[in-house]
Amino acid sequence: MKASACPNPPVEDGDYAYGVNVRYTSDTNIRTQPGLSGSIIASVPRNTWAFVMAGPIEANGYDWYQLRVQNVGDGWSVKSNFAAAPVNTSPNAKFSVGATVQGTTSINIRPRPGIAQTVVATVGAGVPFTITQAPIEVTEYIWYGVFGSFGGGWVVENNLVAAGNPGGSDKFAIGDTIQVTSAVNFRTAPTTSASVIALLSAGTTGTVVGGPQTANGYTWWQFRTSGGSVGWSIQDSLAKTTGTTTTTTTTTTPAPGTTKFIAGDSVRVTEDLNFRSAPGTSASIIAQLPAGTAGATSSRRCSTERTGRVRGVQRCTTGS
């Protein structure tokens, strides 16, 4: 099996050829046969991916196509309820034709690029194969035509690294101690669309616990900061530390519109304030904390009756 020379068949005269990737434009019923008399197999939400298997067939005043639907299987849908998936033939890809790569995890092989396309083989982590066709972006992933011991097919860029690099990157390995080299967003997932947990300042240290992942033209690593928070940042702003390192408090700036501190921060009271059993001035006072009292945050927000926001507390810089 070789990778298809025409990875995304063209749409001609408004008709969809076999193999075309499509996305549902509205919530849709999937039926056992073309026509409203067909039994409903499933109802799929808008933006579900599929690819064309057969059609069109006219029934009940509609044009019907048989589709293989992501997470559902085969069924018939009305043409007006889906559209061809956008295709980018010049994506910001990590590899080029001729590169030998391997997966950091098991990799699914498909006959054409597209997340709903049938998986025809699975290749284990560390098995090398060669990129034989230029990358294409479709169904929100970058795909490569490849050839190896399994034959040929198409694979997503995610979890691919240069062959001979089983750790995922020459730069880091799981367990490495790293340091932020320039201010960088610390996110909940490896993508620029994920929520920002905090803005990490240069000098922040942590331990690699996951990755790499590729998305949005970046390589991402998951790490745990010395303050205990876990998130993802891009490789470009990280460096491996060498030798023995001392434990320091992670210096972070919360994302705009969030809070002054994050869970696990060491803090010090800067002026006398009441310490209560719950957030709110109606909660009972446990103690009155004098200036200089140190501790660590265990939740993301606290308040005092003075201002209704964090005041009288500052982040420690010594880890005390």
Secondary structure, DSSP 8 states (H G I E B T S, - for coil): ----SSSS--EETTEE-TT-EEEESS-EEEESSSSTTS-EEEEE-TT-EEEEEEEEEEETTEEEEEEEETTTEEEEEEGGGEEE--EESS---S--TT-EEEESS-EEEBSSSSTTS---EEE-TT--EEEEEEEEEETTEEEEEEEETTEEEEEESTTEEETT-TTS-SS--TT-EEEESS-EEEESSSSTTS-EEEEE-TT-EEEEEEEEEEETTEEEEEEEETTS-EEEEEGGGEEE--S--------EEE-TTS-S--TT-EEEESS-EEEESSSSTTS-EEEEE-TT-EEE-SSS----TTTSS--SEEE-SS--
